[in-house]
């Protein structure tokens, strides 16, 4: 009976969970009343069994948390409570706190690295496009975007004009334009040769020199005729001269 009273005192303690104390009913309650005692632990075996299951589950949870800790924070030293028979909630809390601390540190480091990466990108842009200050980054970005749009449109138009595939690289476009220029220059040279009636550069030079010697005196003669005949149109010179005959 003294043991029962001691258990009853423990169960009535403020630290005891409410679910383990219930007022006794039935023959046991009558027996206790006859002896001047009250207790409520006839359901305690079921509660103890539940606690035993929870303690076993606590060990399994501790084992799982240790595996997770090894994966996330392998550099942490082993928990000194690993070899203990009983596992306390404080041991689990210690592991969880270590994992949470590591995750928070990773997030802070990730943000720091992001800032460093962005700073490096801006610096690289300044070097590539000769921007001296941060205030000039946005205007230069807009300028680069505009120029890129103009070049893209120009290349698209050249692809269409030259009947090239849209996937043709700029080098192909340049080569095609160069070949086209060569063809045009060749045709112009041939037309000049046909016009001047010569097939070599030296003859062309001679023809031009003859033109330079002949044209100034001829122009002066025509101007004198216009003034003398009092006319202003070249086509009127011949009719006026014929009328004078």
Wavefront OBJ file of the C-alpha trace (Angstrom):
o trace
v 0.000 0.000 0.000
v 2.895 2.345 0.694
v 4.206 1.669 -2.823
v 0.796 2.442 -4.239
v 0.665 5.663 -2.270
v 4.133 6.620 -3.526
v 3.072 5.986 -7.108
v -0.060 7.974 -6.546
v 2.029 10.882 -5.269
v 4.197 10.772 -8.367
v 1.180 10.654 -10.639
v -0.339 13.638 -8.863
v 2.902 15.621 -9.298
v 2.599 18.818 -11.423
v 5.319 17.419 -13.710
v 3.282 14.328 -14.530
v 1.314 14.381 -17.806
v -2.448 14.656 -17.223
v -3.206 11.551 -19.231
v -1.593 9.182 -16.711
v -3.859 10.067 -13.800
v -7.500 9.079 -13.728
v -9.801 8.622 -10.750
v -10.230 4.948 -9.912
v -13.554 3.216 -10.405
v -14.945 -0.121 -9.343
v -13.747 -2.517 -6.607
v -10.267 -1.000 -6.402
v -11.747 2.414 -5.626
v -13.906 0.892 -2.878
v -10.853 -0.835 -1.435
v -8.889 2.376 -1.454
v -11.723 4.339 0.150
v -11.977 1.800 2.924
v -8.309 2.344 3.687
v -8.578 6.097 3.441
v -6.555 6.377 0.231
v -7.391 7.582 -3.262
v -5.431 6.690 -6.402
v -5.935 6.576 -10.157
v -3.402 4.325 -11.816
v -5.354 1.206 -12.745
v -4.906 2.215 -16.427
v -1.183 2.849 -15.947
v 0.070 -0.416 -17.563
v -1.436 0.631 -20.901
v 0.168 4.050 -20.585
v 3.538 2.494 -19.744
v 3.265 0.220 -22.777
v 2.539 3.257 -24.931
v 5.567 5.022 -23.468
v 7.754 1.984 -24.141
v 6.672 2.028 -27.781
v 7.399 5.753 -27.965
v 10.862 5.241 -26.466
v 11.631 2.600 -29.087
v 10.349 4.943 -31.782
v 12.542 7.659 -30.261
v 15.594 5.482 -30.849
v 14.557 4.879 -34.451
v 14.024 8.606 -34.932
v 17.442 9.302 -33.430
v 19.035 6.812 -35.811
v 17.312 8.426 -38.824
v 18.349 11.911 -37.732
v 21.944 10.765 -37.333
v 21.906 9.442 -40.921
v 20.474 12.745 -42.151
v 23.107 14.635 -40.172
v 25.893 12.585 -41.757
v 24.565 13.485 -45.204
v 24.070 17.204 -44.542
v 26.805 18.011 -42.011
v 29.377 15.195 -42.226
v 32.092 17.375 -40.632
v 30.254 17.496 -37.297
v 31.730 15.218 -34.654
v 29.757 12.210 -33.490
v 27.074 12.782 -30.903
v 28.409 11.747 -27.467
v 24.979 10.254 -26.703
v 25.181 7.782 -29.600
v 26.184 4.876 -27.372
v 23.711 5.525 -24.598
v 20.987 3.033 -23.787
v 18.321 5.706 -23.489
v 17.786 8.520 -25.945
v 16.537 11.858 -24.682
v 14.557 14.478 -26.552
v 17.467 16.857 -25.961
v 19.689 14.599 -28.081
v 17.291 14.799 -31.001
v 16.938 18.542 -30.556
v 20.733 18.899 -30.669
v 20.907 17.135 -34.041
v 17.991 19.119 -35.479
v 19.540 22.416 -34.324
v 22.862 21.519 -35.950
v 21.143 20.723 -39.257
v 19.057 23.927 -39.144
v 22.138 26.011 -38.387
v 23.964 24.512 -41.345
v 21.003 25.179 -43.657
v 20.828 28.811 -42.512
v 24.566 29.237 -43.099
v 24.224 27.777 -46.570
v 21.414 30.221 -47.395
v 23.522 33.166 -46.198
v 26.535 31.965 -48.185
v 24.349 31.451 -51.232
v 23.094 35.041 -51.026
v 26.669 36.295 -50.618
v 27.826 34.313 -53.628
v 24.901 35.677 -55.634
v 25.947 39.237 -54.841
v 29.530 38.428 -55.798
v 28.349 36.856 -59.058
v 26.205 39.868 -59.940
v 29.092 42.216 -59.156
v 31.362 40.168 -61.421
v 28.821 40.274 -64.256
v 28.516 44.064 -64.014
v 32.300 44.487 -63.940
v 32.687 42.226 -66.972
v 30.050 44.244 -68.856
v 31.908 47.460 -68.017
v 35.138 46.029 -69.421
v 33.544 44.651 -72.579
v 31.667 47.841 -73.477
v 34.038 50.436 -72.001
v 31.734 51.744 -69.263
v 33.557 53.767 -66.626
v 30.837 54.023 -63.976
v 27.790 52.122 -62.751
v 25.565 55.006 -63.860
v 26.630 54.344 -67.444
v 25.728 50.646 -67.398
v 22.014 51.043 -68.148
v 22.460 53.590 -70.990
v 25.115 51.374 -72.574
v 22.842 48.351 -72.210
v 20.094 50.230 -74.048
v 22.562 51.283 -76.733
v 23.831 47.723 -77.173
v 20.253 46.447 -77.354
v 19.367 49.031 -80.024
v 22.487 48.280 -82.086
v 21.844 44.574 -81.791
v 18.293 45.055 -83.086
v 19.543 47.100 -86.046
v 22.192 44.515 -86.921
v 19.677 41.698 -86.610
v 17.273 43.443 -88.978
v 20.105 44.238 -91.434
v 21.271 40.621 -91.453
v 17.721 39.388 -91.948
v 17.269 41.718 -94.936
v 20.604 40.657 -96.431
v 19.639 37.002 -96.085
v 16.442 37.697 -98.003
v 18.096 39.851 -100.695
v 20.908 37.373 -101.276
v 18.491 34.423 -101.081
v 20.468 32.803 -98.297
v 19.166 30.466 -95.628
v 18.305 32.241 -92.375
v 20.812 30.033 -90.533
v 23.742 31.192 -92.707
v 26.438 32.784 -90.499
v 27.636 36.376 -91.031
v 30.830 35.158 -92.726
v 28.760 33.601 -95.504
v 26.837 36.861 -95.940
v 30.088 38.854 -96.178
v 31.578 36.420 -98.712
v 28.431 36.583 -100.832
v 28.417 40.397 -100.786
v 32.106 40.417 -101.742
v 31.490 38.131 -104.700
v 28.587 40.311 -105.792
v 30.786 43.428 -105.625
v 33.450 41.700 -107.728
v 30.851 40.856 -110.374
v 29.546 44.440 -110.417
v 33.069 45.917 -110.702
v 33.911 43.565 -113.520
v 30.780 44.540 -115.424
v 31.508 48.252 -114.931
v 35.046 47.808 -116.252
v 33.789 45.973 -119.318
v 31.198 48.685 -119.980
v 33.842 51.428 -119.727
v 36.093 49.497 -122.103
v 33.272 49.113 -124.583
v 32.355 52.794 -124.283
v 35.905 53.977 -124.887
v 36.616 51.338 -127.497
v 39.671 49.983 -125.755
v 40.627 46.859 -123.896
v 43.584 47.982 -121.783
v 44.144 50.464 -118.997
v 46.839 52.402 -120.894
v 44.466 53.134 -123.742
v 41.836 54.336 -121.278
v 44.373 56.712 -119.760
v 45.267 58.054 -123.184
v 41.628 58.600 -124.036
v 41.083 60.531 -120.802
v 44.148 62.662 -121.468
v 42.875 63.465 -124.977
v 39.534 64.425 -123.503
v 41.203 66.766 -120.989
v 43.135 68.486 -123.851
v 40.144 68.784 -126.188
v 37.228 69.636 -123.900
v 38.357 73.010 -122.404
v 38.969 74.686 -125.840
v 35.760 73.203 -127.221
v 33.803 74.474 -124.230
v 35.280 77.984 -124.694
v 34.367 77.941 -128.404
v 30.784 76.943 -127.648
v 30.434 79.689 -125.046
v 31.724 82.282 -127.545
v 29.238 81.091 -130.176
v 26.352 81.318 -127.740
v 27.306 84.859 -126.823
v 27.953 85.891 -130.446
v 24.708 84.422 -131.771
v 22.824 85.631 -128.709
v 21.290 82.285 -127.932
v 21.346 80.113 -124.805
v 20.672 76.614 -126.100
v 23.246 74.399 -127.814
v 20.597 72.955 -130.081
v 19.951 76.431 -131.565
v 23.537 76.962 -132.759
v 23.265 74.962 -135.973
v 19.941 76.482 -137.180
v 21.205 80.040 -136.561
v 24.477 79.382 -138.464
v 22.524 77.954 -141.435
v 20.257 81.007 -141.498
v 23.329 83.256 -141.766
v 24.407 81.521 -144.986
l 1 2 3 4 5 6 7 8 9 10 11 12 13 14 15 16 17 18 19 20 21 22 23 24 25 26 27 28 29 30 31 32 33 34 35 36 37 38 39 40 41 42 43 44 45 46 47 48 49 50 51 52 53 54 55 56 57 58 59 60 61 62 63 64 65 66 67 68 69 70 71 72 73 74 75 76 77 78 79 80 81 82 83 84 85 86 87 88 89 90 91 92 93 94 95 96 97 98 99 100 101 102 103 104 105 106 107 108 109 110 111 112 113 114 115 116 117 118 119 120 121 122 123 124 125 126 127 128 129 130 131 132 133 134 135 136 137 138 139 140 141 142 143 144 145 146 147 148 149 150 151 152 153 154 155 156 157 158 159 160 161 162 163 164 165 166 167 168 169 170 171 172 173 174 175 176 177 178 179 180 181 182 183 184 185 186 187 188 189 190 191 192 193 194 195 196 197 198 199 200 201 202 203 204 205 206 207 208 209 210 211 212 213 214 215 216 217 218 219 220 221 222 223 224 225 226 227 228 229 230 231 232 233 234 235 236 237 238 239 240 241 242 243 244 245
